[in-house]
Amino acid sequence: MEVDDLYRRLDAHYSVEDWWPAESPWEIMVGAILVQQTNWESVAGVLEALRSRGLLDVDAIDELPQEELEAILRPTGFFRQKAKNIKAMASYLRAHHRSDPMHLLCQDTEAARRELLSLPGIGNETADVILLFAGGKPCFIAAAYVSRVLGRTGMLDSGDYQEVKGLMESCLEPDPAKYARFYALLVQHARTTCRSRPKCDACVLSSECAFSSGRGTAGSRPLRRTSARR
């Protein structure tokens, strides 16, 4: 199966409108940290609690005592570390980017990525979430859900973040809107059908899937890369 065919099949099957609803880039940045190791439902409730208190603001978060922020973030789990990391991000933006997330994100993509990765609690996946959804940069998010689908379909057997990211970006035009939609489609498919115990009988990819057809396993070797179209 080619990457474009994977996209077409998933796009015809799932609706992923308003995948990451947010009112500001800062809200996306906060949400990207909060969603680590938890579900979106818990994050959505916490974001609404922050919004209702007027705290979805860089300066407001920076000035809020950490203990108060921890109490609000508790439903997302790992709330002490998340509060610390979010406050560090707010403090950095206030000190270096005039409290404006877009001042950071409007830089060259690699420069912005390096800055994000220098902040506590931000790794490759979180950085790419922020760059894509908040900054509109063509950075594909190579989450574990993405690796699972690619591995089972026989497209790429790899848990290496940069290798998976490289494959997807080499096979797609650098279109942030398509990247965001494709990512959402892959995550939706992995959550609902291509689960740890996959529902192959209900899978829209089953006719071309190495795992479903018995031609491979969850660890199938890669078939081939599509030539880059940039």
N, C-alpha and C positions, 0 to 999 in steps of 0.2 A: 504494500500500500504506500502511495506517495503522500507527502505532507498535505498537498492541496486536496487530495481525495479525502483524507482524514477530516480536514476542515469542512468540506462540503457535506459529508455525511452527518457530522455532529451538528452543523448549523441547520440542517433540514429537520433535525430531531428535537432540539432543545431550544427553549426560549431563555435568553440570559440578559434581557434588557435591564438597565439600571443595576448592573452587577455590583458596583461599589458606590452606592449613593453617598454623597458628601456635599457640603456647602462651601468648602474651602480646601485648598491644598494642605493647610495645617491639620484639618480634621482627618484627611487621608493619612498623613504622617503619624498622627496619634493612633489611628486605627490600625496601621501597619504594625505597630509595636504591640498593641493590645491583642491582636488576633493570634499572636504567637502562642502555640500550644493550647488553643481553646477554640470554641466555635463562634461563628459570626453572631448568633443570636445573643450570646452573653455580651459581646462587644457592642452591638447595636444599643442595648439597654444602657450600657455605661456611657456611650457617646451622647445619648439623649440626656442622661443625668448631668454630664458636663455642660451640655448646651443650655439646659434649663437654669444652671447656676452661672451662666456667662463665662464659662471657663474654657471654651474652645477658642482660645486666644493665646498667642505666644507669651505675651507679658504676664497675663493673668496666671498661667501655669507656672511661669518662672517665679512669681511672687507667692504662690500658694505654698503653705507649709507642707512638707512631704507627707506628714502623718495624715493630713486632711485629704490629700490626693490618694493615698493608699486606701483610705476608707471607701472612697468612691470606686476605685478600681478593683476592689476585692472580688466581685463576681467573675472576673476574667482569669483568676488564678495567677500565681506568681506575682501578686500585686505589689509587693515591696520592690522587687527588681524592676518591674515595669514602671512604677512611679519614679524610681531613681533614673531610669533611662529616658523617660519622657521629659523629666525636668532638666536633664543634661542636654537634651536636644533643644529645648526651649532656651536654655541659658546660652547655648552656642549660637543659635540664630539671633538672639538679642545682642550678643557681643560682636558677632562677625557679619551679620546680614541685616542689620536694622530691623530685626524682628519680622522679616519678610521671607517666608519660605521660597517664594519665587525668585528672590535675589540669588539664592543658592542654586535653584533648579534651572534657571535660565542660562547657566554657564554651559560650556562644552560638556557633553554627556560624561566623558571620562573624568573630567575635573570634578563635576558634581558627585559622581559615584565615589571617587576617592574621599571626598569630604564626608559623605554619608557613612562610608565604611570605617572612618576614623572615630565615629561616635559609638558609645557603649550601647549594646543591644541591637545593633544594626549589622547584619551579615549580608551575604550576597542576595538572598531571596527578598529580605525586607528592603534592601536598597533598590532592587529592581521594581518592587511594588511601588515604592515612592516615586521612582523616576518615570515609570509608565503611567500610573494613575493620577499622580499629582503634577508631574512635570511634563507629561505628554511626550516622553522620549521613547524611541523605538528600542526598548530593552525587554526581551522576552523573559518571563519569569519561569525558571526551570524547577518548579516545585516538585515535591515527591509524587504528587498526583500525576504530574506530566510524565515523569520518568516511568511510572507504573503503566500508563497507557502505551507509551512508546515501546516499552519492553515487551508487553504482552502481545502487541500487534506485530512484533518482530522487526520494528523499525530501528531501534537502537537499544541495546542492552548496556545500560550504564547508569550508575548512581552518582556519577561525577557531575556536579552542578554546571561547571563551565562547558563540559562536553555536550550536555543536553542543550544548554543555551546556544552553543555554537551551531549545533545542527539546525535548530529551529530558525535562528537568524540567517543561516546560510540558504535556507529553503524558501524564505519569505521576503517579499518587498518590505523595506523598513517603514511600515505603516503602523503608527501607534494604535490607531483605532482597531485595526485588524488584530494586532498583537493582543490587545485587551480582550477582544471578543473571543479569540481562539483560546486564550488562557482560561477564560470563564467557561467555555464549552468543555475543555478538557477536565477542569475541576468538577463541573457538574456531572460529567460522565463518570468520573472516578468515584464520586460520592454516591451516585444513585445506582450504577450498573457495574462498572469495573472496580468493584470493592475488593477488600482483602480476600473475601470469598465471592468471586464474581458471579453475576447473574447472566451467564452466557446465552441462555435461551431467549432473553429479552434484549440482547445487545444489537444495536444497529450496525456494529462493525463485525459481527460474527462470521459473515461469509468470507471476509478477508483477514481475519485475525488468526495468527499462528497459534495462540494459546487456545482459542475456542475450537479450532479445527483439529487440534491435536498435532499440528506440525511443529509446535514449539512449546516452550514453557514460559513462565514469568521471567525467565532469564534467557530468552532467545538471543542469539547473536544478531547483530544488525544486518539488514538486507543491503541497502545502498543509500547513499545520500543523493538527493536531487541537486543538480547544479544550482549554484547561487544565482538569484535574479535580482541584482541590485542596480 
